[in-house]
Amino acid sequence: MMRFLIFLIPLAVMLGSCNQNMEAFRGNETLSDAPKPAANANPHPLATPGEEVKVPPFVKAFFMHQFVEALYSPPKNFNPNPNWTSPLKDPENARVWCTDCHVSGQINFANIPKQRMPMNDQLEKNKEFMGDLMKKWVARLNSDEYHAKGKLKQPVTCLTCHAKNPVEER
């Protein structure tokens, strides 16, 4: 009798738990007749509207490299300023470096190369993200707090590199 109970109790628990996630459905519909699931319109289901998308540092680094390069060579944006001139006092020798604004020394910039990732293509078309990023970087570049300002002959604005202000085109 004891052997029977030892076998029966685990069997009852196992059989009882098998259908806990099943829904009883009594109809004549087959899998081939069932409606196809709709594609999710929200590719980021966990991101709520207005929530900032988490962007890895190496993805931002690509844009930072382009931003810095546009200070000493013609910009490679979608709408470059045709009358571009370098805002640097000495575009040949007084380049702006990452460490001019990132002064903490916590980041090793040698480990963050300029590398285009698939996420860069998506973000490059996101005017809100790019506008916010550029505003932040332009503010740092022109700030007395950072070393980059001393290398500028004039303040940098969006129109330094763009024919039209991309922030206003949103």
Biotite code that builds the C-alpha atoms (Angstrom):
import biotite.structure as struc

atoms = struc.array([
    struc.Atom([0.000, 0.000, 0.000], chain_id="A", res_id=1, res_name="MET", atom_name="CA", element="C"),
    struc.Atom([2.840, 2.409, 0.879], chain_id="A", res_id=2, res_name="MET", atom_name="CA", element="C"),
    struc.Atom([4.524, 1.839, -2.491], chain_id="A", res_id=3, res_name="ARG", atom_name="CA", element="C"),
    struc.Atom([1.244, 2.544, -4.209], chain_id="A", res_id=4, res_name="PHE", atom_name="CA", element="C"),
    struc.Atom([0.879, 5.923, -2.375], chain_id="A", res_id=5, res_name="LEU", atom_name="CA", element="C"),
    struc.Atom([4.504, 6.865, -3.096], chain_id="A", res_id=6, res_name="ILE", atom_name="CA", element="C"),
    struc.Atom([3.813, 6.282, -6.787], chain_id="A", res_id=7, res_name="PHE", atom_name="CA", element="C"),
    struc.Atom([0.290, 7.789, -6.806], chain_id="A", res_id=8, res_name="LEU", atom_name="CA", element="C"),
    struc.Atom([1.004, 11.122, -5.060], chain_id="A", res_id=9, res_name="ILE", atom_name="CA", element="C"),
    struc.Atom([3.807, 12.313, -7.442], chain_id="A", res_id=10, res_name="PRO", atom_name="CA", element="C"),
    struc.Atom([1.749, 11.080, -10.402], chain_id="A", res_id=11, res_name="LEU", atom_name="CA", element="C"),
    struc.Atom([-1.286, 13.064, -9.226], chain_id="A", res_id=12, res_name="ALA", atom_name="CA", element="C"),
    struc.Atom([0.818, 16.222, -8.711], chain_id="A", res_id=13, res_name="VAL", atom_name="CA", element="C"),
    struc.Atom([2.415, 15.857, -12.141], chain_id="A", res_id=14, res_name="MET", atom_name="CA", element="C"),
    struc.Atom([-0.873, 15.273, -13.942], chain_id="A", res_id=15, res_name="LEU", atom_name="CA", element="C"),
    struc.Atom([-2.558, 18.096, -12.048], chain_id="A", res_id=16, res_name="GLY", atom_name="CA", element="C"),
    struc.Atom([0.118, 20.602, -13.020], chain_id="A", res_id=17, res_name="SER", atom_name="CA", element="C"),
    struc.Atom([0.194, 19.698, -16.705], chain_id="A", res_id=18, res_name="CYS", atom_name="CA", element="C"),
    struc.Atom([-2.881, 21.685, -17.633], chain_id="A", res_id=19, res_name="ASN", atom_name="CA", element="C"),
    struc.Atom([-2.364, 24.750, -15.445], chain_id="A", res_id=20, res_name="GLN", atom_name="CA", element="C"),
    struc.Atom([-1.397, 26.911, -18.429], chain_id="A", res_id=21, res_name="ASN", atom_name="CA", element="C"),
    struc.Atom([-3.883, 25.429, -20.866], chain_id="A", res_id=22, res_name="MET", atom_name="CA", element="C"),
    struc.Atom([-7.186, 26.906, -21.806], chain_id="A", res_id=23, res_name="GLU", atom_name="CA", element="C"),
    struc.Atom([-10.066, 24.647, -22.682], chain_id="A", res_id=24, res_name="ALA", atom_name="CA", element="C"),
    struc.Atom([-11.331, 25.370, -26.166], chain_id="A", res_id=25, res_name="PHE", atom_name="CA", element="C"),
    struc.Atom([-14.201, 23.534, -27.734], chain_id="A", res_id=26, res_name="ARG", atom_name="CA", element="C"),
    struc.Atom([-14.659, 24.590, -31.332], chain_id="A", res_id=27, res_name="GLY", atom_name="CA", element="C"),
    struc.Atom([-14.278, 23.343, -34.860], chain_id="A", res_id=28, res_name="ASN", atom_name="CA", element="C"),
    struc.Atom([-11.427, 25.700, -35.703], chain_id="A", res_id=29, res_name="GLU", atom_name="CA", element="C"),
    struc.Atom([-8.109, 24.165, -36.730], chain_id="A", res_id=30, res_name="THR", atom_name="CA", element="C"),
    struc.Atom([-4.670, 25.711, -36.601], chain_id="A", res_id=31, res_name="LEU", atom_name="CA", element="C"),
    struc.Atom([-4.682, 26.307, -40.354], chain_id="A", res_id=32, res_name="SER", atom_name="CA", element="C"),
    struc.Atom([-8.040, 28.151, -40.073], chain_id="A", res_id=33, res_name="ASP", atom_name="CA", element="C"),
    struc.Atom([-6.920, 30.354, -37.176], chain_id="A", res_id=34, res_name="ALA", atom_name="CA", element="C"),
    struc.Atom([-6.241, 34.048, -37.886], chain_id="A", res_id=35, res_name="PRO", atom_name="CA", element="C"),
    struc.Atom([-2.591, 34.944, -38.300], chain_id="A", res_id=36, res_name="LYS", atom_name="CA", element="C"),
    struc.Atom([-1.140, 36.999, -35.443], chain_id="A", res_id=37, res_name="PRO", atom_name="CA", element="C"),
    struc.Atom([-0.620, 40.664, -36.280], chain_id="A", res_id=38, res_name="ALA", atom_name="CA", element="C"),
    struc.Atom([2.918, 42.067, -36.264], chain_id="A", res_id=39, res_name="ALA", atom_name="CA", element="C"),
    struc.Atom([3.691, 44.145, -33.207], chain_id="A", res_id=40, res_name="ASN", atom_name="CA", element="C"),
    struc.Atom([3.491, 47.824, -34.162], chain_id="A", res_id=41, res_name="ALA", atom_name="CA", element="C"),
    struc.Atom([5.730, 48.732, -31.229], chain_id="A", res_id=42, res_name="ASN", atom_name="CA", element="C"),
    struc.Atom([9.211, 47.282, -31.795], chain_id="A", res_id=43, res_name="PRO", atom_name="CA", element="C"),
    struc.Atom([10.173, 48.318, -28.241], chain_id="A", res_id=44, res_name="HIS", atom_name="CA", element="C"),
    struc.Atom([7.291, 46.941, -26.151], chain_id="A", res_id=45, res_name="PRO", atom_name="CA", element="C"),
    struc.Atom([9.008, 47.680, -22.842], chain_id="A", res_id=46, res_name="LEU", atom_name="CA", element="C"),
    struc.Atom([9.771, 51.308, -23.704], chain_id="A", res_id=47, res_name="ALA", atom_name="CA", element="C"),
    struc.Atom([6.994, 53.667, -22.750], chain_id="A", res_id=48, res_name="THR", atom_name="CA", element="C"),
    struc.Atom([6.284, 56.781, -24.831], chain_id="A", res_id=49, res_name="PRO", atom_name="CA", element="C"),
    struc.Atom([8.785, 59.508, -24.035], chain_id="A", res_id=50, res_name="GLY", atom_name="CA", element="C"),
    struc.Atom([11.152, 57.052, -22.353], chain_id="A", res_id=51, res_name="GLU", atom_name="CA", element="C"),
    struc.Atom([14.753, 57.381, -23.464], chain_id="A", res_id=52, res_name="GLU", atom_name="CA", element="C"),
    struc.Atom([16.042, 54.441, -25.466], chain_id="A", res_id=53, res_name="VAL", atom_name="CA", element="C"),
    struc.Atom([19.178, 52.972, -23.915], chain_id="A", res_id=54, res_name="LYS", atom_name="CA", element="C"),
    struc.Atom([22.022, 53.571, -26.360], chain_id="A", res_id=55, res_name="VAL", atom_name="CA", element="C"),
    struc.Atom([25.312, 51.750, -25.758], chain_id="A", res_id=56, res_name="PRO", atom_name="CA", element="C"),
    struc.Atom([28.404, 54.001, -25.469], chain_id="A", res_id=57, res_name="PRO", atom_name="CA", element="C"),
    struc.Atom([30.092, 52.556, -28.572], chain_id="A", res_id=58, res_name="PHE", atom_name="CA", element="C"),
    struc.Atom([27.036, 53.545, -30.647], chain_id="A", res_id=59, res_name="VAL", atom_name="CA", element="C"),
    struc.Atom([27.193, 57.132, -29.344], chain_id="A", res_id=60, res_name="LYS", atom_name="CA", element="C"),
    struc.Atom([30.962, 57.117, -29.904], chain_id="A", res_id=61, res_name="ALA", atom_name="CA", element="C"),
    struc.Atom([30.398, 56.770, -33.654], chain_id="A", res_id=62, res_name="PHE", atom_name="CA", element="C"),
    struc.Atom([28.399, 60.018, -33.676], chain_id="A", res_id=63, res_name="PHE", atom_name="CA", element="C"),
    struc.Atom([30.943, 61.697, -31.388], chain_id="A", res_id=64, res_name="MET", atom_name="CA", element="C"),
    struc.Atom([33.729, 60.869, -33.847], chain_id="A", res_id=65, res_name="HIS", atom_name="CA", element="C"),
    struc.Atom([31.694, 62.405, -36.688], chain_id="A", res_id=66, res_name="GLN", atom_name="CA", element="C"),
    struc.Atom([30.860, 65.460, -34.567], chain_id="A", res_id=67, res_name="PHE", atom_name="CA", element="C"),
    struc.Atom([34.507, 66.077, -33.700], chain_id="A", res_id=68, res_name="VAL", atom_name="CA", element="C"),
    struc.Atom([35.636, 65.458, -37.303], chain_id="A", res_id=69, res_name="GLU", atom_name="CA", element="C"),
    struc.Atom([33.148, 68.102, -38.481], chain_id="A", res_id=70, res_name="ALA", atom_name="CA", element="C"),
    struc.Atom([35.105, 70.677, -36.459], chain_id="A", res_id=71, res_name="LEU", atom_name="CA", element="C"),
    struc.Atom([38.216, 70.310, -38.655], chain_id="A", res_id=72, res_name="TYR", atom_name="CA", element="C"),
    struc.Atom([36.917, 68.833, -41.929], chain_id="A", res_id=73, res_name="SER", atom_name="CA", element="C"),
    struc.Atom([33.678, 69.248, -43.922], chain_id="A", res_id=74, res_name="PRO", atom_name="CA", element="C"),
    struc.Atom([30.775, 67.587, -42.103], chain_id="A", res_id=75, res_name="PRO", atom_name="CA", element="C"),
    struc.Atom([29.273, 64.327, -43.358], chain_id="A", res_id=76, res_name="LYS", atom_name="CA", element="C"),
    struc.Atom([25.671, 64.938, -42.308], chain_id="A", res_id=77, res_name="ASN", atom_name="CA", element="C"),
    struc.Atom([22.509, 64.711, -44.427], chain_id="A", res_id=78, res_name="PHE", atom_name="CA", element="C"),
    struc.Atom([22.355, 68.476, -44.990], chain_id="A", res_id=79, res_name="ASN", atom_name="CA", element="C"),
    struc.Atom([25.874, 69.984, -44.659], chain_id="A", res_id=80, res_name="PRO", atom_name="CA", element="C"),
    struc.Atom([26.487, 73.717, -44.527], chain_id="A", res_id=81, res_name="ASN", atom_name="CA", element="C"),
    struc.Atom([27.795, 74.687, -48.006], chain_id="A", res_id=82, res_name="PRO", atom_name="CA", element="C"),
    struc.Atom([29.700, 77.629, -46.452], chain_id="A", res_id=83, res_name="ASN", atom_name="CA", element="C"),
    struc.Atom([31.328, 75.524, -43.733], chain_id="A", res_id=84, res_name="TRP", atom_name="CA", element="C"),
    struc.Atom([34.559, 76.733, -42.193], chain_id="A", res_id=85, res_name="THR", atom_name="CA", element="C"),
    struc.Atom([36.275, 75.193, -39.223], chain_id="A", res_id=86, res_name="SER", atom_name="CA", element="C"),
    struc.Atom([35.381, 76.878, -35.916], chain_id="A", res_id=87, res_name="PRO", atom_name="CA", element="C"),
    struc.Atom([38.781, 75.881, -34.524], chain_id="A", res_id=88, res_name="LEU", atom_name="CA", element="C"),
    struc.Atom([41.561, 78.424, -34.048], chain_id="A", res_id=89, res_name="LYS", atom_name="CA", element="C"),
    struc.Atom([44.015, 75.977, -35.588], chain_id="A", res_id=90, res_name="ASP", atom_name="CA", element="C"),
    struc.Atom([42.204, 73.175, -37.466], chain_id="A", res_id=91, res_name="PRO", atom_name="CA", element="C"),
    struc.Atom([45.487, 71.445, -38.272], chain_id="A", res_id=92, res_name="GLU", atom_name="CA", element="C"),
    struc.Atom([47.089, 71.253, -34.833], chain_id="A", res_id=93, res_name="ASN", atom_name="CA", element="C"),
    struc.Atom([44.484, 72.199, -32.201], chain_id="A", res_id=94, res_name="ALA", atom_name="CA", element="C"),
    struc.Atom([42.042, 69.351, -32.578], chain_id="A", res_id=95, res_name="ARG", atom_name="CA", element="C"),
    struc.Atom([39.284, 68.695, -30.078], chain_id="A", res_id=96, res_name="VAL", atom_name="CA", element="C"),
    struc.Atom([39.667, 65.355, -28.309], chain_id="A", res_id=97, res_name="TRP", atom_name="CA", element="C"),
    struc.Atom([37.197, 63.283, -26.324], chain_id="A", res_id=98, res_name="CYS", atom_name="CA", element="C"),
    struc.Atom([39.166, 64.089, -23.177], chain_id="A", res_id=99, res_name="THR", atom_name="CA", element="C"),
    struc.Atom([38.536, 67.825, -23.678], chain_id="A", res_id=100, res_name="ASP", atom_name="CA", element="C"),
    struc.Atom([34.966, 67.260, -22.463], chain_id="A", res_id=101, res_name="CYS", atom_name="CA", element="C"),
    struc.Atom([35.223, 63.891, -20.698], chain_id="A", res_id=102, res_name="HIS", atom_name="CA", element="C"),
    struc.Atom([37.658, 65.054, -18.052], chain_id="A", res_id=103, res_name="VAL", atom_name="CA", element="C"),
    struc.Atom([36.988, 62.406, -15.365], chain_id="A", res_id=104, res_name="SER", atom_name="CA", element="C"),
    struc.Atom([39.391, 59.889, -16.897], chain_id="A", res_id=105, res_name="GLY", atom_name="CA", element="C"),
    struc.Atom([36.941, 57.029, -16.177], chain_id="A", res_id=106, res_name="GLN", atom_name="CA", element="C"),
    struc.Atom([36.570, 56.130, -19.859], chain_id="A", res_id=107, res_name="ILE", atom_name="CA", element="C"),
    struc.Atom([39.387, 54.688, -21.934], chain_id="A", res_id=108, res_name="ASN", atom_name="CA", element="C"),
    struc.Atom([38.648, 56.151, -25.362], chain_id="A", res_id=109, res_name="PHE", atom_name="CA", element="C"),
    struc.Atom([41.221, 53.923, -27.036], chain_id="A", res_id=110, res_name="ALA", atom_name="CA", element="C"),
    struc.Atom([38.751, 51.069, -26.471], chain_id="A", res_id=111, res_name="ASN", atom_name="CA", element="C"),
    struc.Atom([35.903, 52.865, -28.267], chain_id="A", res_id=112, res_name="ILE", atom_name="CA", element="C"),
    struc.Atom([36.741, 52.993, -31.994], chain_id="A", res_id=113, res_name="PRO", atom_name="CA", element="C"),
    struc.Atom([34.642, 54.671, -34.665], chain_id="A", res_id=114, res_name="LYS", atom_name="CA", element="C"),
    struc.Atom([32.535, 51.771, -35.818], chain_id="A", res_id=115, res_name="GLN", atom_name="CA", element="C"),
    struc.Atom([29.151, 51.948, -37.556], chain_id="A", res_id=116, res_name="ARG", atom_name="CA", element="C"),
    struc.Atom([26.604, 49.584, -36.012], chain_id="A", res_id=117, res_name="MET", atom_name="CA", element="C"),
    struc.Atom([23.073, 48.759, -37.244], chain_id="A", res_id=118, res_name="PRO", atom_name="CA", element="C"),
    struc.Atom([21.690, 50.846, -34.379], chain_id="A", res_id=119, res_name="MET", atom_name="CA", element="C"),
    struc.Atom([23.557, 53.894, -35.772], chain_id="A", res_id=120, res_name="ASN", atom_name="CA", element="C"),
    struc.Atom([21.510, 53.755, -38.978], chain_id="A", res_id=121, res_name="ASP", atom_name="CA", element="C"),
    struc.Atom([18.244, 53.799, -37.003], chain_id="A", res_id=122, res_name="GLN", atom_name="CA", element="C"),
    struc.Atom([19.342, 56.562, -34.638], chain_id="A", res_id=123, res_name="LEU", atom_name="CA", element="C"),
    struc.Atom([20.770, 58.717, -37.443], chain_id="A", res_id=124, res_name="GLU", atom_name="CA", element="C"),
    struc.Atom([17.230, 59.063, -38.829], chain_id="A", res_id=125, res_name="LYS", atom_name="CA", element="C"),
    struc.Atom([15.765, 59.840, -35.387], chain_id="A", res_id=126, res_name="ASN", atom_name="CA", element="C"),
    struc.Atom([15.759, 63.654, -35.440], chain_id="A", res_id=127, res_name="LYS", atom_name="CA", element="C"),
    struc.Atom([14.749, 63.954, -31.789], chain_id="A", res_id=128, res_name="GLU", atom_name="CA", element="C"),
    struc.Atom([17.593, 61.728, -30.570], chain_id="A", res_id=129, res_name="PHE", atom_name="CA", element="C"),
    struc.Atom([20.197, 63.332, -32.849], chain_id="A", res_id=130, res_name="MET", atom_name="CA", element="C"),
    struc.Atom([18.997, 66.860, -32.030], chain_id="A", res_id=131, res_name="GLY", atom_name="CA", element="C"),
    struc.Atom([19.221, 66.224, -28.285], chain_id="A", res_id=132, res_name="ASP", atom_name="CA", element="C"),
    struc.Atom([22.649, 64.631, -28.642], chain_id="A", res_id=133, res_name="LEU", atom_name="CA", element="C"),
    struc.Atom([24.005, 67.499, -30.753], chain_id="A", res_id=134, res_name="MET", atom_name="CA", element="C"),
    struc.Atom([22.568, 70.161, -28.404], chain_id="A", res_id=135, res_name="LYS", atom_name="CA", element="C"),
    struc.Atom([24.319, 68.451, -25.479], chain_id="A", res_id=136, res_name="LYS", atom_name="CA", element="C"),
    struc.Atom([27.632, 68.261, -27.319], chain_id="A", res_id=137, res_name="TRP", atom_name="CA", element="C"),
    struc.Atom([27.437, 71.828, -28.675], chain_id="A", res_id=138, res_name="VAL", atom_name="CA", element="C"),
    struc.Atom([26.710, 73.101, -25.151], chain_id="A", res_id=139, res_name="ALA", atom_name="CA", element="C"),
    struc.Atom([29.739, 71.222, -23.779], chain_id="A", res_id=140, res_name="ARG", atom_name="CA", element="C"),
    struc.Atom([31.967, 72.430, -26.583], chain_id="A", res_id=141, res_name="LEU", atom_name="CA", element="C"),
    struc.Atom([31.027, 76.085, -25.915], chain_id="A", res_id=142, res_name="ASN", atom_name="CA", element="C"),
    struc.Atom([31.128, 75.757, -22.116], chain_id="A", res_id=143, res_name="SER", atom_name="CA", element="C"),
    struc.Atom([33.822, 77.363, -19.971], chain_id="A", res_id=144, res_name="ASP", atom_name="CA", element="C"),
    struc.Atom([33.774, 74.145, -17.921], chain_id="A", res_id=145, res_name="GLU", atom_name="CA", element="C"),
    struc.Atom([35.571, 72.122, -20.568], chain_id="A", res_id=146, res_name="TYR", atom_name="CA", element="C"),
    struc.Atom([38.919, 72.442, -22.340], chain_id="A", res_id=147, res_name="HIS", atom_name="CA", element="C"),
    struc.Atom([37.471, 72.437, -25.851], chain_id="A", res_id=148, res_name="ALA", atom_name="CA", element="C"),
    struc.Atom([36.240, 76.037, -25.694], chain_id="A", res_id=149, res_name="LYS", atom_name="CA", element="C"),
    struc.Atom([39.812, 77.354, -25.629], chain_id="A", res_id=150, res_name="GLY", atom_name="CA", element="C"),
    struc.Atom([40.439, 75.764, -29.033], chain_id="A", res_id=151, res_name="LYS", atom_name="CA", element="C"),
    struc.Atom([37.516, 77.560, -30.717], chain_id="A", res_id=152, res_name="LEU", atom_name="CA", element="C"),
    struc.Atom([37.796, 80.836, -32.625], chain_id="A", res_id=153, res_name="LYS", atom_name="CA", element="C"),
    struc.Atom([34.011, 81.224, -32.457], chain_id="A", res_id=154, res_name="GLN", atom_name="CA", element="C"),
    struc.Atom([31.111, 79.493, -30.681], chain_id="A", res_id=155, res_name="PRO", atom_name="CA", element="C"),
    struc.Atom([29.726, 76.409, -32.383], chain_id="A", res_id=156, res_name="VAL", atom_name="CA", element="C"),
    struc.Atom([26.034, 76.230, -33.305], chain_id="A", res_id=157, res_name="THR", atom_name="CA", element="C"),
    struc.Atom([23.950, 73.743, -35.306], chain_id="A", res_id=158, res_name="CYS", atom_name="CA", element="C"),
    struc.Atom([24.461, 75.966, -38.356], chain_id="A", res_id=159, res_name="LEU", atom_name="CA", element="C"),
    struc.Atom([28.224, 75.549, -38.113], chain_id="A", res_id=160, res_name="THR", atom_name="CA", element="C"),
    struc.Atom([27.808, 72.117, -39.718], chain_id="A", res_id=161, res_name="CYS", atom_name="CA", element="C"),
    struc.Atom([24.215, 72.078, -41.034], chain_id="A", res_id=162, res_name="HIS", atom_name="CA", element="C"),
    struc.Atom([22.653, 74.187, -43.812], chain_id="A", res_id=163, res_name="ALA", atom_name="CA", element="C"),
    struc.Atom([19.406, 74.304, -41.810], chain_id="A", res_id=164, res_name="LYS", atom_name="CA", element="C"),
    struc.Atom([18.950, 73.851, -38.084], chain_id="A", res_id=165, res_name="ASN", atom_name="CA", element="C"),
    struc.Atom([17.954, 70.154, -37.779], chain_id="A", res_id=166, res_name="PRO", atom_name="CA", element="C"),
    struc.Atom([16.368, 70.768, -34.360], chain_id="A", res_id=167, res_name="VAL", atom_name="CA", element="C"),
    struc.Atom([13.838, 73.162, -35.903], chain_id="A", res_id=168, res_name="GLU", atom_name="CA", element="C"),
    struc.Atom([13.035, 70.681, -38.698], chain_id="A", res_id=169, res_name="GLU", atom_name="CA", element="C"),
    struc.Atom([11.617, 68.095, -36.259], chain_id="A", res_id=170, res_name="ARG", atom_name="CA", element="C"),
])
